[in-house]
Amino acid sequence: MISGRVSGEGKPLTGVLISDGCRVGRTNDQGEYQLPIGPDSGRFVFVTTPRGWWSESFYVRMDKAAETGQANFHLDPIDQPNRFDFIFTCDLSSPKAWAIPKLKASIHEINQLRPTPAFTLVQGDLWLHGTDWLQMHEKYLECLALSKIPTRHGRGNHELRTRFEQVFGPTYYSFNWGQFHFIVLDGNQPIPDGSNFYGLVKGRELAWLRADLAAQPEGTPIVVSVHIPVVSTYPARRTDLVREKAPFWQTPNDELLTKLFTKYGVKLVLQGHMHENERITVGGVEYVESISMCGTWWKNPDVKGFE
């Protein structure tokens, strides 16, 4: 059992969601909680930051929490009006140094937007797994430091072979902003032989997703983000690909997820991975793919070894 307290400005925060990556609990009137853990728990205990509150330290490693039996969270107040803009981006990856000034230029452009966006949500593929992880990590954080707004990260398929969790924490979690509830999914699974990957929300992540959705008050507008699309016409348009030979373009349990999202009134699902823009509505839910920030560097004749 993990127990702890969630507070803000020295006061207890009531009704805040807490999770072990599988189950979802809630703080009481004193801001305290107790959360059972077990073999099905994830690698983090994390808090769903409620409206009006934020923290970069929204998670504690499970091994640390289990050792002490405690995981406490202190949140900072932040203004969150009903109407706001936010940035969704993905697929920043590039194997060359010239990508760094381009990323800095993109962050500078975001900083100049008016009205100022509330936050940025980066949904995966920050860098390629074939690059020097440590060097790219340091360069990315150097770029991120230029941002004037909060940032949250989700994992892409290229982060399956990097130490994403060491830098950014949980690969799936949720947070509230204004009237909205945001769910960040992982949905990246390696193919058993290790040769590639595919999109699938299963196991403890699926159990957590069901619990998190069920914990939302009826009528709450919900936005989901995921790297590999749940819904896309891309595979059907790629005549050289079939589901059996190219599962890395597919989410095999897409029907389960679309029904789940419709059931709980999800408004929008933001997706990446395909490096193109696309909008599709299924079951009253809008699915939007966003084009890559990295552009089409692989078509550059100077780039070798990443064709």
Secondary structure, DSSP 8 states (H G I E B T S, - for coil): -EEEEEEETTEE-TT-EEESSS-EEE--TTSEEEE---TT--SEEEE-B-TTEE-S--EEEHHHHHHHTB--EEEEE----SS---EEE-----SSTTHHHHHHHHHHHHHT-SS--S-EEEES-SS-TTS-HHHHHHHHHHHHTT-SS-EEEE--GGGGGTTHHHHH--SSEEEEETTEEEEE---EEE-TTSS-EEE---HHHHHHHHHHHHTS-TT--EEEEESS-SS-SHHHH-TT--TTT-GGG--TTHHHHHHHHHHTTEEEEEE-SSSS-EEEEETTEEEEE---SS-SGGG-TT--S--
